[in-house]
């Protein structure tokens, strides 16, 4: 049985403001055997551990840092339906049958997240007022008009908004229009990660943090998972490392393309921010260099965009 580790310095605003406690734990299972070994304690790894444990399977999550360290705990926190591509382009790329299944699964994704939050009483500042896809210019509005027509044909609850409606919902007349997706919402992503981890532990899964997986070897019908602190034997292995995927599995790293996105937050603004996103939808725009905007539970404005705030960019941002 692993034991808790002492608290660490917060990684981000989401880390510092999460109502769910960190569940970082020491690795203490050297030589143990499990049904599933999971590398990475983000949304994918923690959800896999929780669902496996609910099915009565033994699952052990191995994390080099702490739960939610990567993109899962540091993203904007928009719980969106679908992906960046318009529905028609998804079907063109995947074929009609598989594309339709893909769109249906992603369309149902927000409700699955919200169901998990309710079922496990995860404290993550959840809102269910939708999200706004904002048109940054005339070309963006044309794009959203096409997306709206496609979603409408599929019977999805997505509204096309004109400039006046967007001004009312955002507090600015900068946008030419937008889409309001009623399926969507917002969360504190680190709080959601930690809630998944808490629920997985409660159902019998193991989570070890601060442990680096150094090798995988298949022998006699099982996996030997080598780490810098010992070994774990498993019937199955899930690699859920996403942007932090390294050379652990040959060729896997080449399937990822890093894209940087940063966020900045104001101090709590209180009534001063009441006219900005008054219904608390999260927002992102159609610009090629995408920006995002949302309010958190303490009335901070959280603003994000493509790029990085490290190195020379950090010095420029400070100025």
Number of C-alpha atoms within 10 A of each C-alpha: 10 14 13 14 16 10 10 9 7 12 14 15 16 22 22 12 17 22 18 20 15 23 21 23 22 19 25 15 17 13 13 12 19 20 18 24 27 25 26 31 32 29 23 18 25 31 18 21 32 23 17 20 23 16 10 12 17 19 28 30 28 30 27 19 16 24 30 27 20 20 17 19 25 20 18 26 22 24 23 22 22 19 11 8 10 17 20 17 11 19 18 10 10 13 12 13 9 13 18 16 13 16 20 14 14 15 19 15 18 22 18 13 16 19 12 17 18 12 10 14 12 21 18 24 18 21 21 18 17 25 26 33 24 27 27 20 15 12 13 20 24 14 14 22 19 14 19 24 14 16 19 14 9 13 9 14 14 21 17 20 23 15 18 14 16 25 20 15 20 24 15 14 14 14 23 21 27 29 24 24 22 18 20 28 26 27 25 27 27 34 26 28 28 30 26 29 31 21 24 26 19 14 19 18 25 26 32 29 22 17 20 18 19 15 14 17 10 13 9 6 9 16 21 22 22 18 18 13 16 17 21 22 24 22 14 16 21 15 16 21 20 19 14 14 17 15 12 13 11 8 9 13 16 10 9 12 9 8 9 10 19 17 20 14 16 11 10 15 13 10 9 9 15 14 14 21 22 13 16 23 26 29 25 22 21 21 13 9 10 14 19 22 23 25 25 22 15 12 20 17 20 18 18 19 18 15 14 15 17 11 8 9 11 11 10 10 10 7 5
